[in-house]
Amino acid sequence: MPTIVHPDYIDQQQALEALAAQFPYSGTLVVQGARNAIKTNVLHGETVSIKFFKTPGFLKSIIYSWFRQSKAKRSFDYARYLQQHGILTPFPIGYIEERKALGLLGDSFYFCRHIDYDFTIRELIHDPFFPNRVAILEQFTAFTFHMHEARIHFLDHSPGNTLIKDLGNGRYEFYLIDLNRMEFRTLSMAQRMDNFKKMWLSKTMLKTVAATYARLSGVPESELWPILWQTSQDFKRKINRKKWLKRKLR
């Protein structure tokens, strides 16, 4: 059961392995998905988050064993890259990969420090009267701009994947989570605007994004807005069409 641990936690490797072994029976459930689950537990007095990735199917197991990194490893490596480039994410502690016959990937686990956050972008979307809504969205746009400047293309940039902490005095911190789908490359301005499409923002919110990004990038808002609006609308139509088809096929 290969275990990779951040240097700050090297003396806690056995404790991490014990948490992985006890995962089905201990800890507090946070998210239960079809194939993945997230729990919190205690590591030497510190609350940690543990993301469990269930054994992939046979073909995917071959892919993740020999041709592509596991989701747990990518989560750890990408978190360290984010740290190195000044992008906040819960501190990466380590990951564990269970190996089966022929070295095929079994269950895997990603460990990070637990973040006590206040809200996500989802709350802003559903509540137009959310306190400091415009200021939060402006700061979130600046956070995304700095992420793009660091050549980070977060493919799951969606409402629930950025945790927000209220620091008081109108200041906020943003932490990326669910990290295993990223690319690291220079992004065109069109690709940067396209990266907002999964946020599912209203027209008013998109206007704030366009104005803020234009100010930070030096690119006129008149150039950014049409791309931002079009990609967002196309994405919404695509998802709504899928939902409509699913209802018709039931």
JOMOWO-V914507 format. One record per residue. N is the residue number from 1. RES is the residue in one letter. SS is DSSP state (H for helix, E for strand, - for the rest). BURIAL is 1 if it has 9 or more other C-alpha atoms within 8 Angstrom, else 0. D_CENTER is the distance of its C-alpha to the mean C-alpha in Angstrom with 2 decimals. Layout:
# JOMOWO-V914507
n,res,ss,burial,d_center
N,RES,SS,BURIAL,D_CENTER
N,RES,SS,BURIAL,D_CENTER
This chain:
# JOMOWO-V914507
n,res,ss,burial,d_center
1,M,-,0,25.55
2,P,E,0,24.12
3,T,E,1,22.25
4,I,E,0,20.59
5,V,E,1,20.35
6,H,-,1,19.57
7,P,H,0,23.06
8,D,H,0,22.81
9,Y,H,1,22.66
10,I,H,0,25.05
11,D,H,0,27.65
12,Q,H,0,25.42
13,Q,H,1,24.82
14,Q,H,0,27.21
15,A,H,0,25.70
16,L,H,1,22.23
17,E,H,1,24.06
18,A,H,0,25.87
19,L,H,1,22.74
20,A,H,1,21.56
21,A,H,0,25.08
22,Q,-,0,25.19
23,F,-,0,21.83
24,P,-,0,23.60
25,Y,-,0,26.05
26,S,-,0,24.56
27,G,-,1,21.77
28,T,E,0,20.41
29,L,E,1,18.42
30,V,E,0,15.32
31,V,E,0,14.02
32,Q,E,0,16.27
33,G,-,0,15.31
34,A,-,0,17.81
35,R,-,0,16.85
36,N,E,1,14.19
37,A,E,1,14.52
38,I,E,1,13.23
39,K,E,1,16.04
40,T,E,1,17.05
41,N,E,1,20.16
42,V,E,1,22.32
43,L,E,1,22.74
44,H,-,0,25.97
45,G,-,0,25.69
46,E,E,0,22.04
47,T,E,1,19.44
48,V,E,1,16.60
49,S,E,1,13.72
50,I,E,1,14.23
51,K,E,1,12.19
52,F,E,1,14.94
53,F,E,1,14.99
54,K,-,1,18.37
55,T,-,1,20.86
56,P,-,1,20.35
57,G,-,0,23.39
58,F,H,0,26.13
59,L,H,0,25.35
60,K,H,0,21.62
61,S,H,1,22.71
62,I,H,1,24.97
63,I,H,1,22.37
64,Y,H,1,19.89
65,S,H,1,22.97
66,W,H,0,24.72
67,F,H,0,22.94
68,R,-,0,19.18
69,Q,-,0,17.10
70,S,-,1,15.77
71,K,H,0,12.15
72,A,H,1,12.86
73,K,H,1,14.34
74,R,H,1,11.75
75,S,H,1,9.09
76,F,H,1,11.97
77,D,H,0,13.23
78,Y,H,1,10.22
79,A,H,1,9.72
80,R,H,1,13.44
81,Y,H,0,13.42
82,L,H,1,11.23
83,Q,H,1,13.74
84,Q,H,0,16.59
85,H,-,0,15.81
86,G,-,0,15.47
87,I,-,1,11.80
88,L,-,1,10.90
89,T,E,1,8.55
90,P,-,1,10.23
91,F,-,0,13.12
92,P,E,1,13.00
93,I,E,1,16.18
94,G,E,1,16.58
95,Y,E,1,16.42
96,I,E,1,19.20
97,E,E,1,20.27
98,E,E,1,23.25
99,R,E,1,25.66
100,K,-,0,28.31
101,A,H,0,31.43
102,L,H,0,31.48
103,G,H,0,28.34
104,L,-,1,26.12
105,L,E,1,22.66
106,G,E,1,22.71
107,D,E,1,20.28
108,S,E,1,17.62
109,F,E,1,15.78
110,Y,E,1,13.09
111,F,E,1,14.12
112,C,E,1,12.82
113,R,E,1,14.50
114,H,-,1,14.07
115,I,-,0,13.23
116,D,-,0,15.69
117,Y,-,0,14.12
118,D,-,0,16.27
119,F,E,1,14.41
120,T,E,1,11.63
121,I,H,1,12.48
122,R,H,1,13.67
123,E,H,1,16.64
124,L,H,1,17.67
125,I,H,1,17.81
126,H,H,0,20.03
127,D,-,0,22.19
128,P,-,0,23.95
129,F,-,0,25.70
130,F,-,0,22.73
131,P,-,0,24.05
132,N,-,0,23.32
133,R,H,1,21.28
134,V,H,0,22.24
135,A,H,0,21.76
136,I,H,1,18.21
137,L,H,1,17.40
138,E,H,1,19.29
139,Q,H,1,17.45
140,F,H,1,14.01
141,T,H,1,15.58
142,A,H,1,16.85
143,F,H,1,13.52
144,T,H,0,12.33
145,F,H,1,15.80
146,H,H,1,15.63
147,M,H,1,12.44
148,H,H,1,14.55
149,E,H,0,17.55
150,A,-,0,16.01
151,R,-,1,15.77
152,I,E,1,11.99
153,H,E,1,11.16
154,F,E,1,7.49
155,L,-,0,8.57
156,D,-,1,6.12
157,H,-,1,6.69
158,S,-,1,7.93
159,P,-,1,9.63
160,G,-,0,7.96
161,N,-,1,4.30
162,T,E,1,6.32
163,L,E,1,8.94
164,I,E,1,12.31
165,K,E,1,15.35
166,D,E,1,18.78
167,L,E,0,20.87
168,G,E,0,23.96
169,N,-,0,26.20
170,G,-,0,23.79
171,R,E,0,21.14
172,Y,E,1,17.44
173,E,E,1,14.63
174,F,E,1,10.98
175,Y,E,1,8.29
176,L,E,1,4.73
177,I,-,1,3.16
178,D,-,0,3.23
179,L,-,1,4.33
180,N,-,1,7.52
181,R,-,1,8.06
182,M,E,1,9.07
183,E,E,0,12.60
184,F,E,0,14.60
185,R,-,0,17.48
186,T,-,0,19.35
187,L,-,1,18.48
188,S,-,0,21.32
189,M,H,0,21.41
190,A,H,1,21.29
191,Q,H,0,18.08
192,R,H,1,16.57
193,M,H,1,17.78
194,D,H,1,16.62
195,N,-,1,12.96
196,F,-,1,13.44
197,K,H,1,14.88
198,K,H,1,12.19
199,M,H,0,12.18
200,W,-,1,15.56
201,L,-,1,17.37
202,S,-,0,21.13
203,K,H,0,23.64
204,T,H,0,24.30
205,M,H,1,20.70
206,L,H,1,20.48
207,K,H,1,23.73
208,T,H,1,22.31
209,V,H,1,19.43
210,A,H,1,22.13
211,A,H,1,24.50
212,T,H,1,22.14
213,Y,H,1,20.75
214,A,H,1,24.40
215,R,H,1,25.55
216,L,H,0,23.12
217,S,H,0,23.55
218,G,-,0,27.24
219,V,-,0,26.94
220,P,-,0,28.94
221,E,H,1,27.22
222,S,H,0,29.64
223,E,H,0,27.98
224,L,H,1,24.35
225,W,H,1,24.98
226,P,H,0,26.37
227,I,H,1,23.46
228,L,H,1,20.83
229,W,H,1,22.94
230,Q,H,0,23.80
231,T,H,1,20.40
232,S,H,1,19.14
233,Q,H,1,22.35
234,D,H,0,22.30
235,F,H,1,18.89
236,K,H,1,20.11
237,R,H,0,23.37
238,K,H,0,21.86
239,I,H,0,19.88
240,N,H,0,22.95
241,R,H,0,25.22
242,K,H,0,23.41
243,K,H,0,23.70
244,W,H,0,27.34
245,L,H,0,28.11
246,K,H,0,26.75
247,R,H,0,29.00
248,K,H,0,31.92
249,L,H,0,31.58
250,R,-,0,31.62
